[in-house]
Every structure is written in C-alpha cells, then in structure tokens.
Amino acid sequence: MKVATWNINGVVRRLPLLLDWLSRAQPDVVALQETKATDAEFPKAALAAAGYGAITVGQRPWNGVALLARGSEPIPVRRALPGDAGDKQARYVEAAIDGVLFASIYLPNGNPQPGPKFAYKLAWFERLIAHAESLQASGHPVVLLGDFNVVPTDADIYDATGSYRDNALLQPEPRAAYARLLGHGWTDAIRARHPEAEIYTFWDYLRNRWPRNAGMRIDHLLLSASIAARLKDAAVDREERGRDGASDHAPAWARLAAPRATRRAP
C-alpha cells in the first residue's frame, strides 16, 4: 500500500497536475490539504474517472482537506477534530480505507506570532495530541498524514537562523508539541527511513527559494505503533514542485507492506 500526502494549494486550479501525478505515482491513498474548494466544487467526478473515490471537508477561500482512495470509497469516520465544537475551519477528515484508519490534517499556520493565530495553532495541536492518543490506544492501524505546519528540528530546514527564525513553524512550542505527539508512539515515516538526509516538502514562492533548494519539511506521515512495522519506504516526489503552476508543496509518501495473514489454530 502506497500512501501519500500533498498540500495541493487549490485542487480545482491544480487538478491537471494532480491527475497526472496520480496516473504516474499510483498511490493507493492520498491526503490533500488546502483544497480551497467547497464540497460541491471538489472535482469528485474527474477523480472518479481516474479511479479514486473521495471524502472531502471543503471550505473557501482557504483550508479544505480530503482523502482519496484508489478503487474504493473511503468510509467516513470524522469530519472535524474533536475538542472544540465551535471550530468551523475545515482542517481535519478521518476515514477507513482498506482496513486502516487515515486522517488528513491541515494544522494551523500560526503566523503572525505571538497573537491569536499562534494561540489557535497551539490549542489545535493540543486537541490533535489528545485525539491521536486515543487512536493510538485503540490498537487499530492508523496513519496521520498532512501539512502539520511545523519544522520538527533545524535539520528539517535549509537555514534555521535566517528569515524564518521568527516564523510560527519553527517556534519552540509547536516543535515541543510535535515531539510530544511522536512520544506517544507515532513513527515519522520520512525520518524513520532517512534519519540524516536533507529532505524538504515545501519551498516558498518568494525569494527564489525553489531554485535555491531553500526548503523545509512540514508535511509528515505518522504511523501508529500497530502499523509502523509495515513501513518499507518513504520519500518526497520533489520534482512535482518544479512543474509549471505547481503547488509550493511536493507530495510525500510512504510504502507499507501488506498485513501478515493470521494463521488459524488447528
């Protein structure tokens, strides 16, 4: 099973790029963020023609998340992160696909910080940690995928001391929250396979950052303890960032082995 996450930065505008990548990469499950489309606007028909069922939580002009499943329809579980009934931002969707629970996550950016947007980011992160802990405790195979808007360490950015040093993505509080999340038993698939490599998933449109490879790793695939042993490979399709009209993110993916068959007692 190949699972992927991609902040598509406008699914209607970048539908041709998405369809082309799906045809070439053949992922089985895809989490999308920043779809920037309502549920009615989401291109379900075009994706169905390409062989993918979809569940969406849409919103304009920002936000929006989705889960795609190759050859099947995702089974909806949650359309919002629990913990705050008043939060109406479309940042979380959870569905069962092929015996695994998947969540597409678009964690708040938090800029400018300090301020209300940064406070919202930290509060959202705490809700995610609490919910993820309950998912981990369930024992079911779970994969959390998405744009977490956090650079986990200085090794995950081209320069932690430059223009990004005051950015909400690098602050101690969200970094500590991400570390606590991992500490509850989640495996960061990219770092598990490439512990020392320079790997980025996002390159800003500004300041010529893509040609300079001035990127950062903020899109993550986290595996529950019950599925982490199935991890076979993980990488980033960074060349997608260089295409005409591309998102400022590239798809990140992981390949999981099939579950072992359970032998029946004689």
Kinemage of the C-alpha trace (Angstrom):
@kinemage 1
@onewidth
@group {chain A} dominant
@subgroup {mainchain}
@vectorlist {calphas} color= white
{ca met a 1} P 0.000 0.000 0.000
{ca lys a 2} L 1.375 3.376 -1.040
{ca val a 3} L 0.038 6.317 0.969
{ca ala a 4} L 0.753 9.962 0.284
{ca thr a 5} L 0.051 13.489 1.449
{ca trp a 6} L 0.040 16.651 -0.648
{ca asn a 7} L -0.873 20.219 0.159
{ca ile a 8} L -2.297 20.865 -3.282
{ca asn a 9} L -2.864 24.620 -2.727
{ca gly a 10} L -6.064 24.754 -4.781
{ca val a 11} L -7.452 21.466 -6.076
{ca val a 12} L -9.539 22.960 -8.899
{ca arg a 13} L -6.704 25.085 -10.237
{ca arg a 14} L -4.171 22.244 -9.978
{ca leu a 15} L -6.425 19.353 -10.978
{ca pro a 16} L -4.430 18.582 -14.177
{ca leu a 17} L -1.210 18.319 -12.127
{ca leu a 18} L -2.947 16.123 -9.544
{ca leu a 19} L -4.417 13.780 -12.151
{ca asp a 20} L -1.096 13.472 -13.960
{ca trp a 21} L 0.732 12.662 -10.711
{ca leu a 22} L -1.915 10.097 -9.700
{ca ser a 23} L -1.503 8.376 -13.060
{ca arg a 24} L 2.271 8.177 -12.708
{ca ala a 25} L 2.701 7.608 -8.966
{ca gln a 26} L -0.283 5.271 -8.474
{ca pro a 27} L -0.790 5.923 -4.743
{ca asp a 28} L -3.483 3.879 -3.012
{ca val a 29} L -4.409 6.581 -0.505
{ca val a 30} L -3.858 10.327 -0.786
{ca ala a 31} L -4.473 13.031 1.810
{ca leu a 32} L -4.938 16.503 0.349
{ca gln a 33} L -4.804 19.839 2.156
{ca glu a 34} L -5.632 23.410 1.189
{ca thr a 35} L -8.145 22.215 -1.387
{ca lys a 36} L -9.676 25.722 -1.255
{ca ala a 37} L -12.965 24.366 -2.585
{ca thr a 38} L -16.368 23.638 -1.127
{ca asp a 39} L -17.611 20.062 -1.164
{ca ala a 40} L -19.785 20.934 -4.179
{ca glu a 41} L -16.795 22.381 -6.038
{ca phe a 42} L -14.454 19.471 -5.304
{ca pro a 43} L -13.747 17.588 -8.593
{ca lys a 44} L -15.092 14.211 -7.486
{ca ala a 45} L -16.235 13.236 -10.987
{ca ala a 46} L -12.793 13.796 -12.519
{ca leu a 47} L -11.132 11.854 -9.726
{ca ala a 48} L -13.678 9.035 -10.013
{ca ala a 49} L -12.877 8.807 -13.720
{ca ala a 50} L -9.223 8.425 -12.688
{ca gly a 51} L -10.191 5.582 -10.341
{ca tyr a 52} L -10.311 7.390 -6.993
{ca gly a 53} L -13.133 7.708 -4.502
{ca ala a 54} L -13.035 10.781 -2.276
{ca ile a 55} L -14.255 12.202 1.002
{ca thr a 56} L -13.927 15.942 1.491
{ca val a 57} L -14.381 18.651 4.084
{ca gly a 58} L -14.330 21.740 1.940
{ca gln a 59} L -14.027 25.452 2.573
{ca arg a 60} L -13.304 28.639 0.672
{ca pro a 61} L -11.228 30.691 0.232
{ca trp a 62} L -8.715 28.798 2.388
{ca asn a 63} L -8.396 25.451 4.161
{ca gly a 64} L -10.157 22.296 2.956
{ca val a 65} L -8.998 18.680 3.334
{ca ala a 66} L -9.728 15.419 1.529
{ca leu a 67} L -8.887 11.727 1.418
{ca leu a 68} L -8.682 9.796 -1.855
{ca ala a 69} L -8.781 6.008 -2.188
{ca arg a 70} L -7.807 4.125 -5.329
{ca gly a 71} L -10.508 1.724 -6.436
{ca ser a 72} L -12.798 2.267 -3.453
{ca glu a 73} L -14.788 4.806 -1.470
{ca pro a 74} L -13.387 5.981 1.879
{ca ile a 75} L -15.655 5.146 4.798
{ca pro a 76} L -16.247 8.385 6.745
{ca val a 77} L -15.380 8.379 10.456
{ca arg a 78} L -14.911 12.051 11.434
{ca arg a 79} L -15.234 15.331 9.566
{ca ala a 80} L -13.719 17.506 12.298
{ca leu a 81} L -11.090 17.254 15.000
{ca pro a 82} L -12.831 16.681 18.358
{ca gly a 83} L -12.378 19.003 21.294
{ca asp a 84} L -13.948 22.271 20.118
{ca ala a 85} L -17.462 22.209 18.669
{ca gly a 86} L -17.160 25.900 17.805
{ca asp a 87} L -14.186 25.426 15.466
{ca lys a 88} L -15.560 25.668 11.920
{ca gln a 89} L -12.287 25.643 9.996
{ca ala a 90} L -12.002 22.731 7.561
{ca arg a 91} L -8.751 21.167 8.745
{ca tyr a 92} L -9.438 17.503 9.546
{ca val a 93} L -11.096 14.495 7.955
{ca glu a 94} L -10.829 10.863 9.055
{ca ala a 95} L -11.867 7.742 7.127
{ca ala a 96} L -11.304 3.998 6.979
{ca ile a 97} L -9.669 2.665 3.816
{ca asp a 98} L -8.682 -0.951 3.279
{ca gly a 99} L -8.678 -1.779 6.983
{ca val a 100} L -6.593 1.245 8.020
{ca leu a 101} L -7.786 4.496 9.598
{ca phe a 102} L -6.436 7.581 7.815
{ca ala a 103} L -6.621 11.249 8.774
{ca ser a 104} L -5.856 14.199 6.506
{ca ile a 105} L -4.570 17.079 8.646
{ca tyr a 106} L -4.059 20.749 7.893
{ca leu a 107} L -2.685 22.161 11.114
{ca pro a 108} L -2.954 25.957 11.514
{ca asn a 109} L -0.028 28.022 10.309
{ca gly a 110} L 0.022 30.311 13.349
{ca asn a 111} L 1.535 33.429 11.811
{ca pro a 112} L 1.981 36.106 12.882
{ca gln a 113} L 3.270 35.119 16.284
{ca pro a 114} L 2.679 35.890 19.032
{ca gly a 115} L -1.021 36.546 18.673
{ca pro a 116} L -4.441 34.892 18.349
{ca lys a 117} L -3.471 32.848 15.279
{ca phe a 118} L -0.498 31.361 17.118
{ca ala a 119} L -2.669 30.646 20.170
{ca tyr a 120} L -5.176 28.871 17.883
{ca lys a 121} L -2.350 26.814 16.395
{ca leu a 122} L -1.173 25.623 19.802
{ca ala a 123} L -4.711 24.881 21.012
{ca trp a 124} L -5.417 22.899 17.815
{ca phe a 125} L -2.178 20.976 18.314
{ca glu a 126} L -3.240 20.034 21.853
{ca arg a 127} L -6.561 18.738 20.551
{ca leu a 128} L -4.715 16.703 17.916
{ca ile a 129} L -2.382 15.197 20.519
{ca ala a 130} L -5.337 14.184 22.712
{ca his a 131} L -7.231 12.616 19.810
{ca ala a 132} L -4.128 10.905 18.449
{ca glu a 133} L -3.508 9.389 21.875
{ca ser a 134} L -6.976 7.819 21.820
{ca leu a 135} L -6.350 6.492 18.292
{ca gln a 136} L -3.046 5.006 19.406
{ca ala a 137} L -4.685 3.384 22.429
{ca ser a 138} L -7.320 1.743 20.210
{ca gly a 139} L -4.697 -0.587 18.736
{ca his a 140} L -6.069 -0.109 15.237
{ca pro a 141} L -3.663 0.665 12.369
{ca val a 142} L -3.735 4.445 11.919
{ca val a 143} L -1.886 6.849 9.616
{ca leu a 144} L -1.919 10.600 10.230
{ca leu a 145} L -0.980 12.483 7.050
{ca gly a 146} L -0.809 16.123 6.231
{ca asp a 147} L 0.628 19.577 6.440
{ca phe a 148} L 1.470 19.924 10.131
{ca asn a 149} L 2.941 23.414 9.672
{ca val a 150} L 5.842 22.584 11.959
{ca val a 151} L 9.528 22.179 11.156
{ca pro a 152} L 10.462 19.471 13.698
{ca thr a 153} L 14.195 20.302 14.007
{ca asp a 154} L 16.824 22.560 12.488
{ca ala a 155} L 17.776 19.628 10.238
{ca asp a 156} L 14.379 19.996 8.523
{ca ile a 157} L 15.007 23.478 7.097
{ca tyr a 158} L 17.666 24.963 4.861
{ca asp a 159} L 18.549 27.692 7.372
{ca ala a 160} L 17.007 27.980 10.839
{ca thr a 161} L 18.797 31.234 11.613
{ca gly a 162} L 17.737 33.237 8.563
{ca ser a 163} L 14.461 34.916 7.622
{ca tyr a 164} L 12.382 32.084 9.106
{ca arg a 165} L 13.763 32.355 12.642
{ca asp a 166} L 10.659 34.192 13.931
{ca asn a 167} L 8.198 32.127 11.897
{ca ala a 168} L 5.491 30.224 13.810
{ca leu a 169} L 6.582 26.975 12.125
{ca leu a 170} L 9.938 26.989 13.962
{ca gln a 171} L 8.943 28.166 17.413
{ca pro a 172} L 9.745 26.024 20.483
{ca glu a 173} L 6.090 25.453 21.416
{ca pro a 174} L 4.911 23.727 18.186
{ca arg a 175} L 8.193 21.830 17.965
{ca ala a 176} L 7.671 20.568 21.518
{ca ala a 177} L 4.070 19.632 20.671
{ca tyr a 178} L 5.226 17.623 17.642
{ca ala a 179} L 7.848 15.861 19.792
{ca arg a 180} L 5.189 15.014 22.390
{ca leu a 181} L 2.960 13.630 19.640
{ca leu a 182} L 5.764 11.335 18.459
{ca gly a 183} L 6.447 10.417 22.076
{ca his a 184} L 3.019 8.797 22.283
{ca gly a 185} L 4.174 6.070 19.904
{ca trp a 186} L 3.923 7.611 16.434
{ca thr a 187} L 6.619 6.995 13.809
{ca asp a 188} L 7.652 9.793 11.446
{ca ala a 189} L 7.904 7.724 8.243
{ca ile a 190} L 10.283 10.047 6.382
{ca arg a 191} L 12.757 10.309 9.249
{ca ala a 192} L 12.490 6.596 10.043
{ca arg a 193} L 13.703 5.794 6.535
{ca his a 194} L 16.071 8.762 6.110
{ca pro a 195} L 17.302 9.826 9.557
{ca glu a 196} L 20.108 12.103 8.328
{ca ala a 197} L 19.056 13.125 4.808
{ca glu a 198} L 18.294 16.664 3.655
{ca ile a 199} L 14.622 16.277 2.740
{ca tyr a 200} L 12.140 19.091 2.210
{ca thr a 201} L 8.453 19.161 1.263
{ca phe a 202} L 7.809 22.924 0.946
{ca trp a 203} L 9.548 25.724 -0.934
{ca asp a 204} L 8.019 29.203 -0.721
{ca tyr a 205} L 7.250 31.040 -3.950
{ca leu a 206} L 9.180 34.056 -2.647
{ca arg a 207} L 12.904 34.839 -2.794
{ca asn a 208} L 13.740 32.243 -5.451
{ca arg a 209} L 13.559 29.510 -2.811
{ca trp a 210} L 12.751 26.589 -5.130
{ca pro a 211} L 15.753 27.070 -7.480
{ca arg a 212} L 17.966 27.548 -4.406
{ca asn a 213} L 16.506 24.466 -2.679
{ca ala a 214} L 15.753 26.721 0.290
{ca gly a 215} L 13.035 24.450 1.616
{ca met a 216} L 11.636 22.953 4.775
{ca arg a 217} L 9.953 19.717 5.835
{ca ile a 218} L 6.470 20.427 7.193
{ca asp a 219} L 4.400 17.658 5.555
{ca his a 220} L 4.501 14.459 7.572
{ca leu a 221} L 3.252 10.870 7.581
{ca leu a 222} L 2.895 9.449 11.092
{ca leu a 223} L 2.312 5.738 11.672
{ca ser a 224} L 0.714 4.246 14.777
{ca ala a 225} L 2.639 1.586 16.684
{ca ser a 226} L 0.278 -1.044 15.264
{ca ile a 227} L 1.330 -0.333 11.666
{ca ala a 228} L 4.866 1.077 11.936
{ca ala a 229} L 6.497 -2.329 11.380
{ca arg a 230} L 4.894 -2.412 7.924
{ca leu a 231} L 6.894 0.630 6.741
{ca lys a 232} L 9.039 -0.296 3.732
{ca asp a 233} L 9.992 3.019 2.184
{ca ala a 234} L 9.225 6.738 2.266
{ca ala a 235} L 10.241 9.718 0.145
{ca val a 236} L 9.178 13.023 -1.416
{ca asp a 237} L 8.322 13.482 -5.093
{ca arg a 238} L 10.160 16.803 -5.077
{ca glu a 239} L 10.178 17.167 -8.870
{ca glu a 240} L 6.454 17.965 -8.742
{ca arg a 241} L 7.361 21.297 -7.119
{ca gly a 242} L 9.245 22.307 -10.252
{ca arg a 243} L 6.364 21.912 -12.689
{ca asp a 244} L 4.618 24.897 -14.260
{ca gly a 245} L 1.855 26.178 -11.996
{ca ala a 246} L 2.861 23.852 -9.168
{ca ser a 247} L 1.826 23.965 -5.539
{ca asp a 248} L 4.507 25.246 -3.181
{ca his a 249} L 4.454 21.764 -1.581
{ca ala a 250} L 5.543 18.433 -3.060
{ca pro a 251} L 3.863 15.074 -2.383
{ca ala a 252} L 5.378 12.999 0.428
{ca trp a 253} L 4.675 9.284 0.521
{ca ala a 254} L 5.284 6.016 2.336
{ca arg a 255} L 5.003 2.422 1.211
{ca leu a 256} L 3.526 -0.091 3.644
{ca ala a 257} L 3.746 -3.867 3.409
{ca ala a 258} L 0.562 -5.888 3.387
{ca pro a 259} L -0.536 -7.124 6.820
{ca arg a 260} L 0.545 -10.594 7.728
{ca ala a 261} L -2.156 -13.196 7.391
{ca thr a 262} L -3.391 -14.559 10.698
{ca arg a 263} L -2.989 -18.328 10.936
{ca arg a 264} L -5.960 -20.235 12.232
{ca ala a 265} L -5.481 -22.578 15.140
{ca pro a 266} L -5.869 -26.224 14.172
